[in-house]
């Protein structure tokens, strides 16, 4: 059948970068109040317990409230309204919002088609509040969160958010504000330097360690570096925008890092590629997906040996699993030259030295 294409070709998104210690504060509250994720975070559980114990009693009360109602999400939503120079600017903005504006900005973005309902829900329409809840009924916490922010007294919510962000920031961010800002800036500068060397999709993949193909309704991807939630990338949505709070790269965590210490991913990649059996595995998987048993039979090696080699390849992000099958992940190999160049040249923002 002949086909005449009258549409437009698929286009990619535009990548932008933003960083602020305020995001670090809001994400810190999110992590500290999410108990079940603590075992997967870089910092041990004791670290999060100590963060909470170090808070003044009034702030500790607001953190408990945030844990119950997930109002750290409200803080993140508000922080994306504009660029805030500091904590005081954000607090002033929070006080200037009308009650209805606060509710609207607190409600999550669920898609362009649901924006009219979001507006009416912010005005108190019970039918639209229920509609938004049903729209995201399978989300972990959105339904209860929507009910709360749409019905709570705005003055109470405003006071809670002010005490929460100010208390957390002064206790856990302000003492290290310059250090945190410079760390975030180092990582942002690296990603900006990469913009002209790769496609937007490759940049997002490298920053977040995950694939994000273009979507018809998303024209912009916002990358926000963070250290508090490492090694996780936290994802959020805004109008025409996908937001990724991605983990700061290891080499940017400390200002006085050893310039001759290579990034862990670069080491893992080179180790994984420096073995004949692993190179054979990679070539086989580049041709077709295979199970552990199939690879064992193909290579005529012990199953435990093949599993060890596959583990090395997975650690280097060269191989991934799909069900019981292993498959080649090309993006990691594509980024190897860039990682090597970045390490050897070690380009840092002007004015910084070791």
Backbone torsions as a table, in degrees:
resi	resn	phi	psi	omega
1	UNK	NA	136.8	177.6
2	UNK	-84.0	144.1	-178.7
3	UNK	-133.8	131.8	176.8
4	UNK	-106.6	116.1	-177.5
5	UNK	-85.1	111.3	178.9
6	UNK	-103.8	3.6	-179.2
7	UNK	-94.5	-160.2	179.5
8	UNK	-118.4	153.7	179.8
9	UNK	-72.3	157.3	-179.3
10	UNK	-64.8	131.8	177.6
11	UNK	-111.9	158.4	179.1
12	UNK	-92.1	-176.0	-178.8
13	UNK	-100.8	168.2	175.0
14	UNK	-97.6	136.8	-179.7
15	UNK	-101.8	132.3	173.5
16	UNK	-126.3	157.6	-180.0
17	UNK	-123.9	144.1	176.8
18	UNK	-147.1	145.9	177.2
19	UNK	-148.0	149.7	179.3
20	UNK	-168.5	141.4	173.3
21	UNK	-60.5	-20.3	178.1
22	UNK	-65.5	-37.5	175.5
23	UNK	-64.8	-39.1	179.2
24	UNK	-61.2	-37.7	179.0
25	UNK	-67.3	-49.0	-178.5
26	UNK	-62.8	-41.4	178.8
27	UNK	-70.8	-29.4	175.3
28	UNK	-64.1	-41.5	176.1
29	UNK	-63.2	-42.1	179.3
30	UNK	-59.8	-47.3	-178.1
31	UNK	-67.5	-43.0	-176.8
32	UNK	-64.5	-28.0	-177.5
33	UNK	-97.1	6.5	-179.9
34	UNK	-113.0	80.1	-171.4
35	UNK	-56.2	-41.9	-172.7
36	UNK	-68.9	-15.9	-179.4
37	UNK	-91.7	-11.5	-175.9
38	UNK	-55.1	-41.1	179.9
39	UNK	-63.3	-18.4	-177.9
40	UNK	-96.6	-7.1	-178.8
41	UNK	-85.8	160.1	-178.3
42	UNK	-65.3	-38.9	179.2
43	UNK	-79.6	140.9	-179.1
44	UNK	-69.6	165.0	-178.9
45	UNK	-57.6	-34.8	180.0
46	UNK	-60.9	-32.3	179.7
47	UNK	-62.0	-44.2	-177.6
48	UNK	-71.0	-36.8	176.6
49	UNK	-62.6	-39.0	-179.6
50	UNK	-69.9	-37.9	176.7
51	UNK	-57.2	-43.4	179.8
52	UNK	-69.4	-39.9	-178.0
53	UNK	-66.3	-27.0	-177.2
54	UNK	-81.7	-4.0	-178.1
55	UNK	-82.1	146.8	172.6
56	UNK	-60.8	155.0	-176.6
57	UNK	-55.6	-40.4	-178.2
58	UNK	-67.9	-35.8	178.2
59	UNK	-72.0	-38.3	178.1
60	UNK	-59.3	-38.1	177.5
61	UNK	-63.0	-42.0	-179.4
62	UNK	-71.0	-31.5	176.1
63	UNK	-66.4	-38.8	176.2
64	UNK	-62.5	-39.1	176.6
65	UNK	-63.4	-43.2	179.0
66	UNK	-63.5	-36.8	178.5
67	UNK	-65.1	-38.2	-179.2
68	UNK	-72.0	-38.3	-171.4
69	UNK	-114.4	2.2	178.0
70	UNK	57.5	40.7	-177.6
71	UNK	-77.8	-3.6	168.2
72	UNK	-59.1	-29.7	177.2
73	UNK	-63.3	-39.1	177.5
74	UNK	-61.0	-43.8	179.2
75	UNK	-59.5	-45.8	179.7
76	UNK	-62.4	-41.6	179.4
77	UNK	-61.9	-43.9	-178.9
78	UNK	-67.2	-34.2	-178.5
79	UNK	-67.4	-16.3	179.3
80	UNK	-93.8	-0.2	180.0
81	UNK	-67.9	-39.4	178.0
82	UNK	-158.5	172.6	177.3
83	UNK	-84.3	123.6	-178.3
84	UNK	-104.1	129.6	-176.3
85	UNK	-70.5	-31.4	-178.9
86	UNK	-164.0	-178.7	-178.6
87	UNK	-60.5	-42.2	-178.3
88	UNK	-61.3	-39.3	178.9
89	UNK	-64.2	-38.9	178.6
90	UNK	-67.8	-42.5	179.9
91	UNK	-64.0	-38.6	177.9
92	UNK	-64.8	-41.7	178.0
93	UNK	-61.4	-42.3	-179.5
94	UNK	-61.0	-39.6	-179.4
95	UNK	-72.0	-26.5	-176.7
96	UNK	-82.3	-16.0	-178.4
97	UNK	-68.2	140.4	171.7
98	UNK	-73.0	165.4	179.9
99	UNK	-58.6	-44.2	-177.7
100	UNK	-69.5	-37.2	176.8
101	UNK	-63.2	-41.4	179.8
102	UNK	-62.3	-45.2	178.6
103	UNK	-61.7	-45.5	-177.8
104	UNK	-60.9	-47.2	-177.9
105	UNK	-69.6	-26.1	178.2
106	UNK	-76.0	-33.6	-179.9
107	UNK	-65.4	138.2	-177.5
108	UNK	-70.5	149.3	174.5
109	UNK	-80.0	119.6	-176.2
110	UNK	-110.7	4.5	-178.0
111	UNK	129.7	152.4	-175.5
112	UNK	-61.0	-34.4	-178.1
113	UNK	-68.8	-16.2	-179.2
114	UNK	-102.0	3.9	-178.2
115	UNK	-63.3	-41.9	176.9
116	UNK	-58.9	-40.5	177.8
117	UNK	-65.9	-35.3	177.4
118	UNK	-62.7	-42.0	178.0
119	UNK	-63.1	-45.1	-178.2
120	UNK	-70.7	-34.4	176.8
121	UNK	-64.8	-37.5	178.0
122	UNK	-64.6	-27.4	178.0
123	UNK	-84.1	-2.4	175.0
124	UNK	102.4	8.5	-179.0
125	UNK	-69.5	114.0	-174.9
126	UNK	-66.0	-34.7	179.4
127	UNK	-63.9	-38.9	-179.8
128	UNK	-76.5	-30.0	173.6
129	UNK	-62.0	-45.3	177.8
130	UNK	-63.6	-39.8	179.3
131	UNK	-60.9	-44.9	179.6
132	UNK	-64.8	-39.3	177.9
133	UNK	-61.1	-43.6	-178.9
134	UNK	-69.2	-32.2	-179.7
135	UNK	-61.7	-34.7	-177.8
136	UNK	-118.4	36.0	-172.5
137	UNK	-59.1	-25.3	-177.3
138	UNK	-94.2	4.1	178.5
139	UNK	-75.2	152.0	-175.6
140	UNK	-58.1	-43.7	-176.1
141	UNK	-139.8	-4.5	-175.7
142	UNK	-57.5	-45.2	-177.7
143	UNK	-55.9	-49.6	179.5
144	UNK	-67.5	-37.0	179.3
145	UNK	-63.2	-43.2	179.3
146	UNK	-61.4	-46.2	178.9
147	UNK	-57.7	-41.3	-175.7
148	UNK	-69.7	-54.0	-174.3
149	UNK	-69.1	-23.2	-179.7
150	UNK	-82.8	-16.1	-175.0
151	UNK	-121.8	-16.9	-179.3
152	UNK	-67.9	152.2	176.5
153	UNK	-61.9	123.5	-176.5
154	UNK	-58.1	-35.9	177.9
155	UNK	-63.8	-39.6	177.4
156	UNK	-64.9	-43.0	179.9
157	UNK	-64.6	-43.4	-179.3
158	UNK	-61.0	-45.7	179.8
159	UNK	-64.1	-43.4	178.4
160	UNK	-58.1	-49.1	-177.9
161	UNK	-63.3	-39.0	-179.7
162	UNK	-64.6	-49.1	-179.6
163	UNK	-65.7	-39.5	-177.3
164	UNK	-63.2	-55.6	-175.0
165	UNK	-70.2	-38.9	-179.8
166	UNK	-67.4	-44.8	-179.3
167	UNK	-63.9	-45.4	180.0
168	UNK	-65.8	-43.2	-177.6
169	UNK	-62.6	-47.1	-177.8
170	UNK	-66.5	-33.2	-178.3
171	UNK	-79.9	-40.0	-168.5
172	UNK	-121.0	-12.6	-179.3
173	UNK	-112.6	-46.7	-175.9
174	UNK	-54.4	-43.5	179.7
175	UNK	-61.3	-22.4	-179.4
176	UNK	-122.5	23.8	-172.2
177	UNK	-57.6	-47.6	-179.4
178	UNK	-65.3	-43.8	179.1
179	UNK	-60.5	-44.9	179.6
180	UNK	-65.4	-43.4	-179.2
181	UNK	-61.9	-42.8	-179.9
182	UNK	-68.2	-36.9	176.3
183	UNK	-61.4	-48.9	-179.8
184	UNK	-63.6	-38.6	179.9
185	UNK	-67.0	-38.4	177.7
186	UNK	-59.7	-44.5	-178.5
187	UNK	-69.8	-41.8	178.4
188	UNK	-60.7	-41.7	-179.6
189	UNK	-61.5	-38.6	178.2
190	UNK	-63.6	-46.8	-178.8
191	UNK	-65.4	-36.0	176.6
192	UNK	-64.4	-38.0	178.3
193	UNK	-65.3	-29.1	-179.7
194	UNK	-79.1	-17.0	-173.3
195	UNK	-56.4	-40.8	-177.7
196	UNK	-83.3	-0.1	-176.0
197	UNK	-109.5	-4.1	-178.1
198	UNK	-153.9	167.7	178.5
199	UNK	-73.6	160.8	176.4
200	UNK	-55.9	-40.1	-179.6
201	UNK	-65.5	-38.3	178.4
202	UNK	-67.3	-38.5	179.3
203	UNK	-64.3	-44.7	178.5
204	UNK	-63.1	-41.5	179.2
205	UNK	-62.3	-42.3	-178.4
206	UNK	-68.6	-40.0	-178.1
207	UNK	-71.9	-40.8	-172.1
208	UNK	-101.3	-8.3	-174.8
209	UNK	56.1	43.9	177.9
210	UNK	-160.5	156.3	-179.6
211	UNK	-87.0	138.5	172.0
212	UNK	-139.0	90.5	178.9
213	UNK	-70.7	156.0	-179.6
214	UNK	-59.6	144.8	174.0
215	UNK	-116.5	147.5	-176.7
216	UNK	-57.3	-33.4	-174.0
217	UNK	-95.9	-0.8	-178.1
218	UNK	-110.9	116.8	179.5
219	UNK	-107.3	-8.4	-173.6
220	UNK	-142.5	135.6	172.1
221	UNK	-117.0	126.9	179.4
222	UNK	-106.1	120.9	178.4
223	UNK	-101.6	124.7	-178.4
224	UNK	-123.7	111.1	179.5
225	UNK	-70.8	143.5	177.2
226	UNK	-149.7	150.5	178.4
227	UNK	-111.8	-25.9	-171.3
228	UNK	-67.0	-28.4	-176.0
229	UNK	-102.0	9.3	178.9
230	UNK	-55.6	141.5	8.0
231	UNK	-95.7	15.2	-174.7
232	UNK	-81.4	148.4	164.6
233	UNK	-102.6	126.2	179.2
234	UNK	-100.1	131.8	-174.8
235	UNK	-112.0	143.1	177.7
236	UNK	-146.8	168.7	-177.7
237	UNK	-125.8	147.0	173.6
238	UNK	-145.2	167.6	-178.7
239	UNK	-52.4	123.0	-179.9
240	UNK	57.3	15.7	-171.6
241	UNK	-134.9	137.9	168.3
242	UNK	-109.6	130.2	-177.0
243	UNK	-110.7	131.9	175.2
244	UNK	-123.5	115.6	170.5
245	UNK	-88.6	97.3	-169.7
246	UNK	-100.1	153.7	-177.4
247	UNK	-71.7	131.9	175.0
248	UNK	-55.9	137.2	179.2
249	UNK	-62.5	148.1	-174.1
250	UNK	-54.1	-41.0	-174.9
251	UNK	-71.1	-9.4	-179.2
252	UNK	-103.4	0.1	-175.9
253	UNK	-67.6	-33.8	-175.4
254	UNK	-124.9	133.6	-176.6
255	UNK	-65.2	-33.7	-178.2
256	UNK	-99.0	33.0	179.8
257	UNK	-62.6	149.2	178.6
258	UNK	-67.2	116.8	-177.8
259	UNK	-67.5	-13.4	-179.4
260	UNK	-100.6	5.2	176.1
261	UNK	-90.9	114.6	-176.8
262	UNK	-72.3	152.4	175.9
263	UNK	-59.3	145.3	-176.8
264	UNK	-58.9	-38.5	-179.4
265	UNK	-63.9	-39.0	178.1
266	UNK	-63.1	-43.5	178.0
267	UNK	-61.5	-45.5	-179.4
268	UNK	-62.8	-40.1	179.2
269	UNK	-62.9	-48.3	-176.8
270	UNK	-68.3	-37.2	175.9
271	UNK	-63.8	-43.3	-177.8
272	UNK	-64.4	-34.8	-177.5
273	UNK	-85.3	-10.9	-176.1
274	UNK	-90.4	38.7	-179.5
275	UNK	-147.4	133.9	-176.1
276	UNK	-61.7	-43.5	-178.0
277	UNK	-65.8	-38.7	179.9
278	UNK	-69.6	-34.5	175.8
279	UNK	-66.1	-38.2	176.2
280	UNK	-62.9	-45.5	178.6
281	UNK	-58.4	-44.2	-178.0
282	UNK	-62.7	-41.9	-179.9
283	UNK	-66.7	-40.4	178.2
284	UNK	-61.7	-45.9	-177.8
285	UNK	-72.4	-21.9	174.3
286	UNK	-69.6	-22.4	-179.7
287	UNK	-89.9	-36.4	179.6
288	UNK	-165.2	155.0	176.9
289	UNK	-73.5	144.0	179.6
290	UNK	-145.1	155.4	175.1
291	UNK	-86.4	169.6	177.9
292	UNK	-60.1	-41.6	-179.6
293	UNK	-64.3	-42.5	179.8
294	UNK	-64.6	-39.9	178.8
295	UNK	-68.5	-37.1	178.1
296	UNK	-61.5	-44.9	179.2
297	UNK	-67.2	-37.8	-177.5
298	UNK	-67.4	-42.2	-176.0
299	UNK	-88.7	-12.8	-178.8
300	UNK	58.8	44.8	177.7
301	UNK	-123.7	166.2	177.0
302	UNK	-66.4	148.9	-178.4
303	UNK	-60.8	-40.2	-179.9
304	UNK	-66.0	-34.0	178.7
305	UNK	-68.1	-44.9	179.0
306	UNK	-64.4	-40.1	179.0
307	UNK	-62.2	-39.9	177.6
308	UNK	-61.2	-46.1	179.8
309	UNK	-64.0	-39.1	178.1
310	UNK	-65.5	-36.5	177.8
311	UNK	-63.5	-39.5	177.1
312	UNK	-64.0	-41.8	179.5
313	UNK	-67.5	-36.9	178.3
314	UNK	-68.8	-40.2	178.8
315	UNK	-61.3	-32.9	177.4
316	UNK	-86.0	3.0	177.9
317	UNK	63.5	26.6	176.8
318	UNK	-90.1	-19.3	-178.1
319	UNK	-135.4	144.8	175.3
320	UNK	-135.1	167.0	180.0
321	UNK	-107.5	148.9	173.7
322	UNK	-136.7	96.6	-173.1
323	UNK	69.8	-125.1	178.3
324	UNK	-94.9	2.1	-176.9
325	UNK	-99.2	148.8	171.2
326	UNK	-103.4	145.6	177.9
327	UNK	-145.4	155.1	-178.9
328	UNK	-71.4	138.8	176.1
329	UNK	-114.5	98.0	-169.9
330	UNK	-65.2	-31.9	-171.5
331	UNK	-58.3	-35.9	-179.3
332	UNK	-64.1	-40.2	179.0
333	UNK	-69.3	-36.4	179.4
334	UNK	-63.8	-31.4	-176.1
335	UNK	-86.7	-7.7	-177.2
336	UNK	-57.5	-48.6	179.5
337	UNK	-58.5	-38.1	-179.1
338	UNK	-68.5	-43.0	178.3
339	UNK	-61.7	-40.9	179.8
340	UNK	-67.4	-43.7	178.1
341	UNK	-62.5	-42.3	-178.8
342	UNK	-62.8	-40.4	-179.8
343	UNK	-68.7	-44.3	-176.6
344	UNK	-69.1	-43.3	-178.7
345	UNK	-79.7	-31.8	177.1
346	UNK	47.6	57.1	-179.4
347	UNK	-79.9	121.1	-179.8
348	UNK	-118.9	161.8	177.4
349	UNK	-55.8	145.2	-179.5
350	UNK	-56.8	142.8	177.2
351	UNK	93.0	-10.5	-179.3
352	UNK	-98.1	143.6	177.2
353	UNK	-143.7	166.9	-179.2
354	UNK	-93.2	NA	NA
